[in-house]
Amino acid sequence: MLKDPVHLEASLSHFLMIASGLFWTITYLLILRRGYQDKTYGMPMVALCANFAWEFIFSFVYPHPQPQLFIDYLWLLFDAGIVVQYLRYGKREFPQNLPANLFSLTFLFTLLYCGLIIAAMAREFEDYIGIYAAFAQNLLMSVLFVRMFLKRNSAAGQSVYIALSKLIGTVFPSILFYLYFPGSYLLMLLYVGIFILDGVYFLLLYAKLKSKGQNPWQWL
């Protein structure tokens, strides 16, 4: 349980929250755009379920204070769009040796299970802001983005701008919660791990596009 946060000026904490909200919103919009262009989905399924569940829980079950609550609503809306893209295009990458009707059941089970885990973490650790869950699933997402890239061996549904927006969008809350809880070594390990993996993801995408003779900065 995180206790006794360091007092911060409201203007600083609001700036860091809003900056994070802005860059993550850009991330979601770019994922939607790239998915529409490439006729695929741009967020790994487990990461998408965890994201959607977190945003729902901290919008309606344990609502965040403002301005984060408004940001949660916005993220939930855009993640719903990514869910639609996954349900529309995800069957192409579903294992061929499994029955096709397991595709939707797998998604629904994963979404429900993620929601239960996040809600249980909030109660178990008395973390009704969702800090532990947010950074833990962010680290998972960073791993899964790298895995998705390696599995596809292409930049389909992805771009260096998505990678950078995710990286920057996570740096701001990392700074915020480091300032609040400078003694949390677990959170520090999560901040560092996410930053390293997001950097690796960016470099992999950049190198792949360059190897194909494409300008990574024009692959929007």
C-alpha distance (Angstrom), angle and dihedral (degrees) to the residues before:
residue distance angle dihedral
M1 . . .
L2 3.80 . .
K3 3.79 111.2 .
D4 3.80 138.4 -177.2
P5 3.81 102.6 10.5
V6 3.79 116.0 -153.2
H7 3.79 111.1 -103.7
L8 3.79 113.2 -106.5
E9 3.76 130.6 -174.5
A10 3.80 109.4 -97.3
S11 3.80 90.4 -128.7
L12 3.82 91.6 58.4
S13 3.80 95.5 46.5
H14 3.81 91.6 45.9
F15 3.80 91.1 49.6
L16 3.80 92.3 51.9
M17 3.83 92.5 45.7
I18 3.79 93.4 48.2
A19 3.82 92.6 45.2
S20 3.80 89.5 51.8
G21 3.79 90.3 47.2
L22 3.80 91.3 50.5
F23 3.81 96.3 50.8
W24 3.81 94.0 42.8
T25 3.80 89.3 49.6
I26 3.81 88.1 52.3
T27 3.80 88.2 49.7
Y28 3.80 91.9 54.2
L29 3.81 93.2 45.4
L30 3.81 91.6 49.9
I31 3.81 90.9 48.4
L32 3.81 89.7 51.6
R33 3.81 91.4 47.3
R34 3.80 94.9 47.4
G35 3.80 91.4 44.7
Y36 3.80 91.0 52.1
Q37 3.81 91.8 48.7
D38 3.81 95.5 46.0
K39 3.83 96.6 35.8
T40 3.79 92.5 -125.3
Y41 3.79 140.1 92.7
G42 3.78 122.1 -91.2
M43 3.80 104.2 -158.7
P44 3.81 124.0 64.6
M45 3.80 112.4 -110.4
V46 3.81 99.2 -117.9
A47 3.81 91.3 46.6
L48 3.81 90.0 48.6
C49 3.81 92.2 51.0
A50 3.81 92.3 47.9
N51 3.81 91.7 47.7
F52 3.79 94.4 47.5
A53 3.82 92.5 46.3
W54 3.84 92.9 48.3
E55 3.79 92.2 50.0
F56 3.81 92.4 47.6
I57 3.81 94.1 47.9
F58 3.79 95.2 47.9
S59 3.79 91.7 43.2
F60 3.81 98.5 49.7
V61 3.82 113.2 5.2
Y62 3.82 100.8 41.9
P63 3.83 101.0 7.7
H64 3.78 116.7 -152.1
P65 3.80 120.8 -129.0
Q66 3.79 118.4 -105.3
P67 2.97 137.0 -53.9
Q68 3.83 89.1 27.9
L69 3.81 93.3 52.6
F70 3.80 92.4 60.8
I71 3.82 88.9 48.0
D72 3.83 89.6 51.4
Y73 3.82 90.5 53.9
L74 3.80 90.5 50.4
W75 3.81 93.3 48.1
L76 3.80 91.1 47.8
L77 3.80 90.3 54.4
F78 3.81 93.8 51.1
D79 3.79 92.9 42.8
A80 3.80 88.0 54.3
G81 3.80 86.6 59.1
I82 3.81 90.8 51.5
V83 3.82 89.1 49.3
V84 3.82 88.6 56.0
Q85 3.81 90.1 51.4
Y86 3.80 91.6 48.9
L87 3.81 93.2 49.7
R88 3.80 90.1 47.2
Y89 3.80 100.2 45.7
G90 3.80 105.9 16.6
K91 3.81 96.6 87.0
R92 3.80 89.2 74.6
E93 3.81 90.1 67.7
F94 3.80 96.7 37.7
P95 3.85 111.2 113.6
Q96 3.80 109.0 -85.4
N97 3.81 92.7 -143.9
L98 3.83 92.9 62.6
P99 3.83 126.0 79.6
A100 3.81 111.0 -92.3
N101 3.81 92.7 -128.4
L102 3.81 89.1 65.5
F103 3.80 89.5 69.8
S104 3.82 95.3 77.4
L105 3.81 93.5 34.9
T106 3.81 90.9 52.8
F107 3.79 91.2 51.4
L108 3.82 93.8 47.7
F109 3.82 92.8 46.6
T110 3.82 91.7 48.7
L111 3.81 91.9 48.3
L112 3.81 92.7 49.3
Y113 3.80 93.3 44.1
C114 3.81 92.5 49.3
G115 3.79 89.9 50.3
L116 3.80 92.3 51.2
I117 3.82 92.3 47.2
I118 3.82 92.9 49.9
A119 3.81 92.9 46.3
A120 3.81 90.6 47.2
M121 3.82 91.2 49.8
A122 3.81 89.8 52.2
R123 3.81 91.5 53.2
E124 3.82 97.3 38.2
F125 3.80 94.7 50.6
E126 3.81 96.0 28.6
D127 3.78 86.6 -123.0
Y128 3.79 101.2 146.3
I129 3.80 91.6 164.0
G130 3.81 90.3 60.9
I131 3.80 97.6 -128.4
Y132 3.80 97.6 145.1
A133 3.80 92.7 43.8
A134 3.81 92.9 46.2
F135 3.80 96.1 53.5
A136 3.81 94.7 37.6
Q137 3.80 92.2 54.0
N138 3.81 90.2 41.7
L139 3.80 88.4 58.0
L140 3.81 89.3 47.4
M141 3.79 89.1 50.0
S142 3.80 91.4 51.8
V143 3.82 90.1 53.1
L144 3.80 91.9 46.5
F145 3.82 93.9 49.5
V146 3.80 89.3 55.4
R147 3.82 89.9 46.3
M148 3.82 91.8 49.2
F149 3.79 90.7 51.7
L150 3.82 92.6 48.7
K151 3.81 92.3 45.8
R152 3.81 93.5 50.7
N153 3.80 94.0 36.6
S154 3.78 87.0 -151.7
A155 3.79 141.7 78.6
A156 3.83 93.1 -111.9
G157 3.80 109.5 146.5
Q158 3.79 90.8 3.4
S159 3.80 140.5 88.2
V160 3.79 140.2 177.2
Y161 3.81 87.4 -110.7
I162 3.81 90.6 59.9
A163 3.80 89.7 49.5
L164 3.80 93.1 48.4
S165 3.81 94.3 44.8
K166 3.79 91.0 51.8
L167 3.80 91.3 47.5
I168 3.81 94.3 48.6
G169 3.80 92.6 40.4
T170 3.80 89.0 57.5
V171 3.80 96.2 43.8
F172 3.82 91.2 64.9
P173 3.83 97.1 56.0
S174 3.81 89.4 39.9
I175 3.81 88.4 59.2
L176 3.81 90.9 43.8
F177 3.79 96.2 52.9
Y178 3.79 93.0 39.4
L179 3.81 86.8 58.1
Y180 3.80 90.7 47.0
F181 3.82 96.0 44.5
P182 3.83 109.9 19.3
G183 3.81 91.4 162.8
S184 3.83 96.7 59.8
Y185 3.79 105.8 107.3
L186 3.80 91.7 178.3
L187 3.79 91.8 58.4
M188 3.81 91.1 45.2
L189 3.81 90.2 54.8
L190 3.80 89.4 50.5
Y191 3.82 92.6 49.3
V192 3.80 92.1 50.9
G193 3.81 94.9 43.3
I194 3.81 92.9 51.1
F195 3.81 92.4 47.4
I196 3.82 93.0 50.5
L197 3.82 94.7 46.3
D198 3.81 92.8 46.0
G199 3.79 88.4 51.4
V200 3.82 90.3 50.5
Y201 3.81 90.2 49.3
F202 3.80 91.2 51.7
L203 3.81 92.3 49.1
L204 3.82 92.7 48.0
L205 3.79 91.9 52.1
Y206 3.79 92.2 44.5
A207 3.82 92.6 50.4
K208 3.82 93.3 46.0
L209 3.80 93.8 51.8
K210 3.81 91.8 45.6
S211 3.81 90.2 50.4
K212 3.81 88.8 55.0
G213 3.81 90.8 52.9
Q214 3.81 92.7 -109.1
N215 3.77 126.9 132.2
P216 3.85 104.5 -118.3
W217 3.81 90.4 -151.5
Q218 3.80 91.2 57.9
W219 3.83 92.6 50.1
L220 3.80 96.2 91.9
